[in-house]
Amino acid sequence: MMLLHLVLSGCIYSACALNNGLALTPPMGWLSWERYRCETDCKAFPDSCINENLYKAMADRMAADGYKEAGYEYVHVDDCWAAQQRDANGKLQADPQRFPSGMQALADYLHERGLKLGIYTDIGYATCEKLPGTEFFMQSDANTFAEWGVDLVKTDGCNAEPKEMDVSYPVFGFYLNKTGRPMVYCCSWAAAQVVHGIQPNYASVREHCNVWRNYDDVQDSWDSVTNILKFYGENKQNFANFSGPGGFSDPDQLLLGDYGLSIYQQKAQFGMWAMLASPLFMSVDLRTIDPKAKAILLNKNVIAINQDPLGAQGIMLYGLPESLSVWRKPLAVPGSYAIAFLNQDNQGRAMPFEIHLGDIGLTNANGYNVTDVFDNLPRGQFKPTSSLGVLIDPTCIVILKAVPL
C-alpha cells in the first residue's frame, strides 16, 4: 500500500494535494441533481427530464447569459444518465433514448462553447439510483470517460463499503490520472465515512481528490443549509486546514433560484459558500431563473472571495446557536481577510453588531481599508481598536473585505 501511496501522490508528505494541476481554485459550474434529480420520463416532462437536451439548454444559457464569463464552466451530468446495463464489452453507455447522440457528442457540444463536461459515477457496485457503478471496472471506466472528453468526474459512495474507501478512491483516481486526460476528481469519500461514524483521514483525502464532499446532501431548505454550516463551523479534526489550491471541501450545491430559500437566505448561502472556498455549482433552471437570484450568482466581488488564489477555507471564530456567527477567511494579499457576519435569527428584525478588528485577529497597527463585498461599497479605514458596526438582515449575511494599509 505504501508503494501505491507514493505512485498516486508523487509526494511523501501526507497533506500534499492531488498532483494533476487541476482545481487550483474551487471549480464552478452547473449541476443537475438538486433541481432535476432522477426524472427520466421525457414524455411527461420534456423540459425537465435527464436527457441531452437539458444539458445543452443549460450550456446555451451559461454561454449566452454571462455565467461562463463569471467563471461557471462545468456542465455536470449527475446520476441517471447511464443505461441500465453495460455494453457487451463491459463499457458504460449512456441511456440510448435520452442521450441518443452519446456522451462524446455532448462533450463536443460543450467544448465548442468554451465549457466543460462533468459526469457522475459511484465508487461502489451501483450508483445511488441503482445504475452501474465503477467497482471492478475502474480502469475501463476511467478510459471511457477520457475517450468521451470528460473534464470532471464526480464519484459517489452510495453502494460501497466505507472502510474500503481509503483504498478504492485512491485507486480510481490513479486510473483517471493514468489516462493522461485532465479530469477534476470529485469524491464522496469523507462524507460517506462521516455518515457511518468513521473519522476520515483528511490528509489522504486531499492527497487523492480535487474536491471532496464532507457531509449530508443539501436539500432545498434553510434548515438544510444551516445544518451544513453547523458542521463546518464545528470544524472537527480541523478539516478546514486541508482546503487549498488543488483540493477543496464541498458543502454541496447552490440552491439559488430554486424553491426553498428566500432571497436573503440565497444571499447567505452564496456568501458562506464563498467564505468556505466551496465549489460553486448552481442547480437551477437557467432558462427561467429569477433575476435577483441571477444577480447574486453573478456577483463578481463575492466570486472573487471564493476564487481567491490562496484557496483558504474560512472558519467560524465564534457564534451563538441560531443567531449570529462571525467567520474569517484569509486572502492572498498578505494580511487581508474576508469577514462574514451570518445572522440565522428569524425574528424579523435586522441585527446590529459592533466589533473591533483586533478582537478577530486583524492587528495591523496601520489599520485596514474595509469594503462591503456584496455591494462593493467602501466602509472606511479602521484601526484594530476602532469600532466597526454592521447591520445584518434576518437569515442573511454581511461580508467585509479588510486590506491592510
C-alpha positions as CSV (number, residue, x, y, z in Angstrom):
1,M,0.0,0.0,0.0
2,M,2.9,2.4,0.7
3,L,4.1,1.9,-2.9
4,L,0.7,2.8,-4.2
5,H,0.6,5.8,-2.0
6,L,3.8,7.1,-3.4
7,V,2.8,6.4,-7.0
8,L,-0.5,8.1,-6.6
9,S,0.7,11.3,-5.0
10,G,4.3,11.7,-6.2
11,C,4.8,13.1,-2.7
12,I,5.8,11.7,0.7
13,Y,4.0,14.3,2.7
14,S,0.6,13.4,4.0
15,A,-1.0,16.8,3.3
16,C,0.1,17.1,-0.3
17,A,-2.6,17.9,-2.9
18,L,-3.5,15.7,-5.8
19,N,-0.8,16.3,-8.3
20,N,-2.8,16.8,-11.5
21,G,-2.6,20.5,-11.9
22,L,-6.4,21.0,-11.7
23,A,-8.8,22.9,-9.4
24,L,-6.3,25.5,-8.3
25,T,-9.3,27.5,-7.3
26,P,-12.7,26.0,-6.5
27,P,-14.5,24.6,-9.6
28,M,-17.6,26.5,-10.7
29,G,-20.5,25.3,-12.9
30,W,-24.0,23.9,-13.1
31,L,-25.1,20.5,-11.8
32,S,-28.5,18.8,-12.4
33,W,-29.2,16.9,-9.2
34,E,-30.8,19.3,-6.8
35,R,-33.3,20.8,-9.3
36,Y,-33.9,17.7,-11.6
37,R,-33.0,14.7,-9.5
38,C,-33.6,11.4,-11.4
39,E,-36.5,12.4,-13.7
40,T,-36.4,10.0,-16.7
41,D,-39.9,10.4,-18.1
42,C,-39.2,12.7,-21.0
43,K,-42.6,12.2,-22.5
44,A,-44.4,13.7,-19.4
45,F,-41.6,16.1,-18.5
46,P,-39.8,17.0,-21.7
47,D,-38.2,20.2,-20.3
48,S,-37.0,18.7,-17.0
49,C,-36.0,15.1,-17.6
50,I,-32.4,13.9,-17.6
51,N,-31.5,13.9,-21.2
52,E,-29.0,15.5,-23.6
53,N,-31.3,18.4,-24.4
54,L,-31.4,19.6,-20.8
55,Y,-27.6,19.9,-20.6
56,K,-27.4,21.6,-24.0
57,A,-30.0,24.1,-22.9
58,M,-28.2,24.9,-19.7
59,A,-24.9,25.2,-21.7
60,D,-26.5,27.6,-24.1
61,R,-27.7,29.8,-21.2
62,M,-24.3,29.6,-19.5
63,A,-22.6,30.7,-22.6
64,A,-25.1,33.5,-23.5
65,D,-26.1,34.9,-20.2
66,G,-22.8,35.8,-18.5
67,Y,-22.2,32.7,-16.4
68,K,-19.3,31.5,-18.4
69,E,-17.6,34.9,-18.2
70,A,-18.2,34.9,-14.4
71,G,-16.3,31.6,-14.1
72,Y,-19.0,28.9,-14.3
73,E,-17.5,26.4,-16.8
74,Y,-18.6,22.9,-15.9
75,V,-21.9,21.4,-17.1
76,H,-22.3,18.5,-14.7
77,V,-24.4,15.4,-15.6
78,D,-25.4,13.7,-12.3
79,D,-26.9,10.3,-11.7
80,C,-29.4,8.7,-14.1
81,W,-27.6,9.3,-17.3
82,A,-26.4,5.8,-17.8
83,A,-28.1,2.8,-19.4
84,Q,-29.3,0.0,-17.1
85,Q,-26.6,-2.3,-18.3
86,R,-23.1,-2.0,-19.6
87,D,-22.5,-2.9,-23.3
88,A,-21.3,-6.4,-24.5
89,N,-17.7,-5.4,-23.8
90,G,-18.4,-4.2,-20.2
91,K,-18.2,-0.5,-21.1
92,L,-20.5,2.1,-19.6
93,Q,-23.0,3.5,-22.1
94,A,-25.5,6.4,-21.9
95,D,-29.2,5.7,-22.0
96,P,-29.9,5.4,-25.7
97,Q,-33.3,7.0,-25.6
98,R,-32.4,10.0,-23.5
99,F,-28.8,10.5,-24.9
100,P,-29.1,9.3,-28.5
101,S,-26.1,11.3,-29.6
102,G,-23.9,9.8,-26.9
103,M,-21.6,11.4,-24.3
104,Q,-18.8,12.3,-26.6
105,A,-21.1,14.4,-28.7
106,L,-22.4,16.2,-25.6
107,A,-18.8,16.9,-24.6
108,D,-18.1,18.2,-28.1
109,Y,-21.2,20.5,-27.8
110,L,-19.9,21.9,-24.5
111,H,-16.3,22.3,-25.6
112,E,-17.4,24.2,-28.7
113,R,-19.0,26.8,-26.3
114,G,-15.9,27.0,-24.1
115,L,-17.5,24.9,-21.4
116,K,-16.5,21.5,-19.9
117,L,-18.4,18.3,-19.2
118,G,-18.7,16.7,-15.7
119,I,-20.1,13.2,-15.3
120,Y,-21.2,11.0,-12.4
121,T,-20.4,7.6,-11.2
122,D,-20.2,5.7,-7.9
123,I,-17.2,4.0,-6.3
124,G,-19.4,1.0,-5.5
125,Y,-21.2,-1.6,-7.5
126,A,-24.1,0.7,-8.3
127,T,-24.9,4.4,-8.3
128,C,-27.3,5.8,-5.7
129,E,-30.1,5.2,-8.3
130,K,-29.0,1.6,-8.9
131,L,-27.3,2.1,-12.3
132,P,-23.9,0.6,-13.0
133,G,-21.2,1.6,-10.6
134,T,-17.4,1.6,-11.2
135,E,-16.4,-1.1,-8.7
136,F,-14.5,-3.8,-10.6
137,F,-14.4,-1.5,-13.7
138,M,-12.2,1.3,-12.5
139,Q,-9.6,1.2,-15.3
140,S,-12.3,0.7,-18.0
141,D,-14.5,3.5,-16.8
142,A,-11.6,5.9,-16.4
143,N,-10.6,5.2,-20.0
144,T,-14.2,5.5,-21.2
145,F,-14.5,8.9,-19.6
146,A,-11.3,10.1,-21.2
147,E,-12.4,8.8,-24.6
148,W,-15.6,10.8,-24.3
149,G,-13.8,14.0,-23.4
150,V,-15.0,14.3,-19.8
151,D,-13.4,17.1,-17.8
152,L,-14.7,16.3,-14.3
153,V,-15.7,13.1,-12.6
154,K,-18.0,13.1,-9.5
155,T,-17.7,9.7,-7.7
156,D,-20.4,9.0,-5.2
157,G,-20.3,6.4,-2.4
158,C,-23.8,5.0,-2.0
159,N,-23.1,1.4,-2.6
160,A,-19.6,0.8,-1.3
161,E,-18.1,-0.3,1.9
162,P,-17.0,3.0,3.7
163,K,-14.0,1.3,5.3
164,E,-12.7,0.3,1.9
165,M,-12.8,3.8,0.6
166,D,-9.3,4.6,1.9
167,V,-8.1,2.3,-0.9
168,S,-10.9,2.4,-3.6
169,Y,-11.0,6.2,-4.0
170,P,-7.2,6.5,-4.5
171,V,-7.1,3.6,-6.9
172,F,-9.8,5.1,-9.1
173,G,-8.0,8.4,-9.0
174,F,-4.9,6.6,-10.1
175,Y,-6.6,5.3,-13.2
176,L,-8.2,8.6,-14.0
177,N,-4.7,10.3,-14.0
178,K,-3.2,7.4,-15.9
179,T,-5.5,8.2,-18.9
180,G,-3.5,11.4,-19.5
181,R,-6.7,13.5,-19.8
182,P,-7.1,16.3,-17.3
183,M,-10.2,15.3,-15.2
184,V,-11.1,17.0,-11.9
185,Y,-11.7,14.2,-9.4
186,C,-14.6,14.8,-7.0
187,C,-15.0,12.3,-4.2
188,S,-17.7,11.5,-1.7
189,W,-15.2,9.7,0.4
190,A,-15.2,11.8,3.5
191,A,-19.0,12.3,3.5
192,A,-19.7,8.6,3.3
193,Q,-17.4,7.9,6.2
194,V,-18.7,10.7,8.4
195,V,-22.3,9.4,7.9
196,H,-21.1,5.9,9.1
197,G,-19.3,7.3,12.2
198,I,-15.8,6.9,10.7
199,Q,-13.3,9.7,11.1
200,P,-11.9,10.5,7.6
201,N,-8.2,10.8,7.1
202,Y,-8.4,14.3,5.5
203,A,-4.7,14.4,4.6
204,S,-5.2,11.3,2.5
205,V,-8.5,12.6,1.0
206,R,-6.8,15.8,0.0
207,E,-3.8,13.9,-1.4
208,H,-6.0,11.9,-3.8
209,C,-9.0,14.1,-4.6
210,N,-9.5,17.6,-6.1
211,V,-12.9,18.0,-4.4
212,W,-14.5,16.1,-1.5
213,R,-17.9,16.1,-0.1
214,N,-17.8,16.4,3.7
215,Y,-21.3,16.0,5.0
216,D,-25.0,15.5,4.2
217,D,-26.6,16.3,0.9
218,V,-28.1,19.8,0.8
219,Q,-31.9,19.9,0.4
220,D,-33.9,22.9,-0.7
221,S,-34.4,24.4,2.7
222,W,-32.8,26.9,5.1
223,D,-32.7,24.2,7.8
224,S,-30.5,22.1,5.5
225,V,-28.2,25.0,4.7
226,T,-27.7,25.9,8.4
227,N,-27.2,22.3,9.4
228,I,-24.3,22.0,6.9
229,L,-22.9,25.3,8.2
230,K,-23.1,24.0,11.8
231,F,-20.9,21.1,10.7
232,Y,-18.4,23.4,9.0
233,G,-18.5,25.7,12.0
234,E,-17.6,22.9,14.4
235,N,-14.7,22.0,12.1
236,K,-14.0,18.7,13.7
237,Q,-10.5,17.3,13.1
238,N,-9.7,20.8,11.7
239,F,-10.7,19.7,8.2
240,A,-10.7,23.3,7.1
241,N,-6.9,23.2,7.1
242,F,-6.9,20.8,4.2
243,S,-8.6,23.1,1.7
244,G,-6.3,24.9,-0.7
245,P,-5.2,25.0,-4.3
246,G,-5.7,21.6,-5.9
247,G,-8.2,20.3,-3.3
248,F,-11.4,21.8,-1.8
249,S,-14.0,20.7,0.7
250,D,-17.5,20.7,-0.8
251,P,-20.7,21.5,1.2
252,D,-22.8,20.6,-1.9
253,Q,-24.8,22.5,-4.5
254,L,-26.2,26.1,-4.5
255,L,-29.9,26.5,-4.1
256,L,-30.2,29.9,-5.6
257,G,-33.2,30.3,-7.8
258,D,-35.0,27.2,-6.6
259,Y,-38.0,27.0,-4.2
260,G,-36.9,26.7,-0.6
261,L,-34.9,29.8,0.2
262,S,-35.9,33.5,0.5
263,I,-33.7,35.9,-1.5
264,Y,-32.0,36.8,1.8
265,Q,-31.2,33.2,2.5
266,Q,-29.9,32.7,-1.0
267,K,-27.6,35.6,-0.5
268,A,-26.4,34.0,2.8
269,Q,-25.8,30.6,1.2
270,F,-23.8,32.1,-1.7
271,G,-21.8,34.3,0.7
272,M,-21.0,31.4,3.0
273,W,-20.1,29.1,0.2
274,A,-17.7,31.8,-1.0
275,M,-16.2,32.0,2.5
276,L,-15.8,28.3,2.7
277,A,-13.8,28.2,-0.6
278,S,-16.5,25.8,-1.8
279,P,-17.0,24.6,-5.4
280,L,-19.9,26.8,-6.8
281,F,-22.3,24.5,-8.6
282,M,-25.7,26.0,-9.5
283,S,-28.6,23.7,-9.7
284,V,-31.4,25.8,-11.1
285,D,-33.3,26.3,-14.4
286,L,-31.2,28.9,-16.0
287,R,-33.9,29.4,-18.6
288,T,-36.4,30.9,-16.1
289,I,-34.2,31.9,-13.2
290,D,-35.3,34.9,-11.1
291,P,-33.3,38.0,-11.9
292,K,-32.5,38.6,-8.2
293,A,-31.0,35.1,-7.9
294,K,-29.1,35.5,-11.1
295,A,-27.6,38.8,-9.9
296,I,-26.3,37.1,-6.7
297,L,-24.8,34.2,-8.7
298,L,-23.0,36.7,-11.0
299,N,-21.7,39.0,-8.2
300,K,-18.1,39.3,-9.2
301,N,-16.9,40.6,-5.8
302,V,-18.3,37.6,-3.9
303,I,-17.0,35.2,-6.6
304,A,-13.6,36.8,-6.2
305,I,-13.6,35.9,-2.5
306,N,-14.4,32.3,-3.5
307,Q,-11.8,32.2,-6.2
308,D,-9.1,33.9,-4.2
309,P,-5.8,32.2,-5.2
310,L,-4.8,31.4,-1.6
311,G,-7.7,28.9,-1.5
312,A,-8.2,29.1,2.2
313,Q,-11.4,27.8,3.8
314,G,-13.0,30.3,6.2
315,I,-13.5,29.3,9.8
316,M,-16.1,30.3,12.4
317,L,-14.4,32.4,15.1
318,Y,-17.5,32.3,17.4
319,G,-21.2,32.1,17.2
320,L,-24.5,31.7,19.1
321,P,-26.8,28.9,18.1
322,E,-29.5,30.0,15.6
323,S,-28.2,33.6,16.0
324,L,-25.1,35.5,14.9
325,S,-21.8,33.9,13.9
326,V,-18.6,35.5,12.8
327,W,-16.3,33.9,10.2
328,R,-12.8,34.8,8.9
329,K,-11.1,33.8,5.7
330,P,-7.5,34.8,4.9
331,L,-6.9,36.1,1.4
332,A,-3.9,36.0,-0.9
333,V,-2.9,39.7,-0.4
334,P,-0.8,39.4,2.7
335,G,-2.6,40.4,5.8
336,S,-6.0,40.6,4.0
337,Y,-9.2,38.9,5.2
338,A,-12.8,38.4,4.3
339,I,-15.1,38.6,7.4
340,A,-18.6,37.3,7.3
341,F,-21.4,38.1,9.8
342,L,-24.1,35.5,9.4
343,N,-27.5,36.1,11.0
344,Q,-29.5,32.9,11.4
345,D,-32.1,34.7,13.6
346,N,-35.6,34.8,12.0
347,Q,-37.3,37.2,14.4
348,G,-38.0,39.8,11.7
349,R,-35.6,42.5,12.8
350,A,-32.2,43.3,11.4
351,M,-29.4,42.6,13.9
352,P,-26.9,45.4,14.7
353,F,-23.4,44.2,15.7
354,E,-20.2,46.0,16.6
355,I,-16.7,44.6,16.7
356,H,-13.1,45.6,17.0
357,L,-11.0,44.2,14.2
358,G,-8.3,43.4,16.7
359,D,-10.7,41.1,18.5
360,I,-10.8,38.8,15.5
361,G,-7.1,38.7,14.8
362,L,-6.7,41.7,12.5
363,T,-3.9,43.5,14.3
364,N,-2.1,45.6,11.7
365,A,-1.1,48.8,13.5
366,N,-1.7,51.0,10.5
367,G,-5.2,49.8,10.1
368,Y,-7.3,48.4,7.3
369,N,-9.3,49.6,4.3
370,V,-12.7,47.9,4.7
371,T,-15.2,47.3,1.8
372,D,-18.6,45.7,1.8
373,V,-18.2,42.8,-0.6
374,F,-21.7,42.3,-1.9
375,D,-22.3,45.9,-2.7
376,N,-18.6,46.8,-3.4
377,L,-19.0,49.9,-1.2
378,P,-16.2,51.4,0.9
379,R,-16.8,51.3,4.6
380,G,-13.8,53.3,5.5
381,Q,-10.4,52.9,7.3
382,F,-10.3,51.2,10.7
383,K,-7.6,50.6,13.2
384,P,-7.6,47.3,15.2
385,T,-9.1,49.2,18.1
386,S,-11.7,51.0,16.1
387,S,-15.3,50.1,16.5
388,L,-16.8,48.6,13.3
389,G,-20.6,48.3,13.1
390,V,-22.7,46.1,10.8
391,L,-26.5,45.6,10.4
392,I,-27.4,42.1,9.2
393,D,-30.9,41.3,7.9
394,P,-32.6,38.2,9.3
395,T,-31.4,35.0,7.8
396,C,-28.9,36.9,5.8
397,I,-25.2,37.8,5.7
398,V,-22.8,40.8,5.5
399,I,-19.3,40.1,4.2
400,L,-16.5,42.7,4.6
401,K,-13.1,42.7,3.0
402,A,-10.2,44.1,5.1
403,V,-6.9,45.1,3.3
404,P,-4.0,46.4,5.4
405,L,-2.9,50.0,4.9
